[in-house]
Amino acid sequence: MAGGLRLDEIVARLGGELRGDGAVVVRQVATLASAGEGEITFLANPKYRKQLATTAAAAVIVPPQAADDTSLPRIVHANSYAYYARVAALLNPPAQRPMGAHPSAVVHSLLPASASIGEHVVIGENVRLGENVTLYPGVVIGDGVCIGDGCCLYPNVVVYRDCVLGARVTVQAGAVIGADGFGYAQDQGRWLKIPQIGRVLIGDDVEIGANTTIDRGALEDTVIGNGVILDNQIQIAHNCRIGDGTAMAGCVGVAGSTRIGARCTVGGAGMIIGHLDIADDVHISAGTMVTKSITRPGQYTSIYPFEKHDDWLHNAAQIRRLAQLAERVAELEKKLEKQDSKD
């Protein structure tokens, strides 16, 4: 926002407690270490608390426990990180593209006047767009697709036929929604392709990262719940169901027909094999391979911790011997039992 916002204007919009001069104007957000004139920063991680004394920011956002650690103008809020996110959104509104369809767009459906259709966009037949939808250059929308109000699809997104996007869905560049799932049957050494006749159904307020792919269902639909966040380069296979509010970091792979509950998280490069059920509120650590269903909430980790290569080789060798050691222990236990019975 070129002119910036006064602190008291921010508090009037977002709430929180203002301490200090409310007339201070901020134009951008920054870190504690880099902030300067006209910038507002925030403290979310206690390990950076000492930087409150040295920051050159014009103002800060702090949790209540750090409210007295600085004399700078400040906004006090219990969730300082979420408050920072809202302030960043106020100061950095999304760019507005012109309404209407660019002359190079190829459009086979009726569009609302509020839609913004960029260069070389292709829209198939019987497509339904909600109000204030933005399609950036190169987007391709297949026949029968339904896109809800306020959606934004960035360059070169492809949405295949009959898929449904709810309201306020953001899809980053290069993502593919509704491509065929990996469905094949073997017949005498040959692979027979199985037609993928399901759809992808995406709820409201979902964000899908760049180059992420969500496959259409084979028979049933692939379903992404409300408020789901998918990072870049994620693969969601056919017939999966992702519960409301779940978040996945980059390079996660979810194999077919897996059901993931609500409010789950999956760290980067986590892998989940097919036909599993994951309960609500499950948190899977980065790099973890999930090979069986998880029925209880909590944190789950399978990756072996990072260490020096020589130490890793030594420990890996010990792990390989565990089965042999277990057999020897079992034999010793049997001998001890026999000995005890004789005594």
Secondary structure, DSSP 8 states (H G I E B T S, - for coil): -TT-EEHHHHHHHH--EEES-TT-EE-EE--TTT--TTEEEE--SGGGGGGGGT---SEEEE-GGGTTS--S-EEE-SSHHHHHHHHHHHHS------SEE-TT-EE-S---TT-EE-TT-EE-TT-EE-TT-EE-TT-EE-TT-EE-TT-EE-TT-EE-TT-EE-TT-EE-TT-EEEE----EEEETTEEEE------EEE-SS-EE-TT-EEE--SSS-EEE-TT-EE-TT-EE-TT-EE-TT-EE-TT-EE-TT-EE-TT-EE-TT-EE-SS-EE-TTEEE-TT-EE-S-B-S-EEE--S-----HHHHHHHHHHHHTHHHHHHHHHHHHHHHHHHHHH-
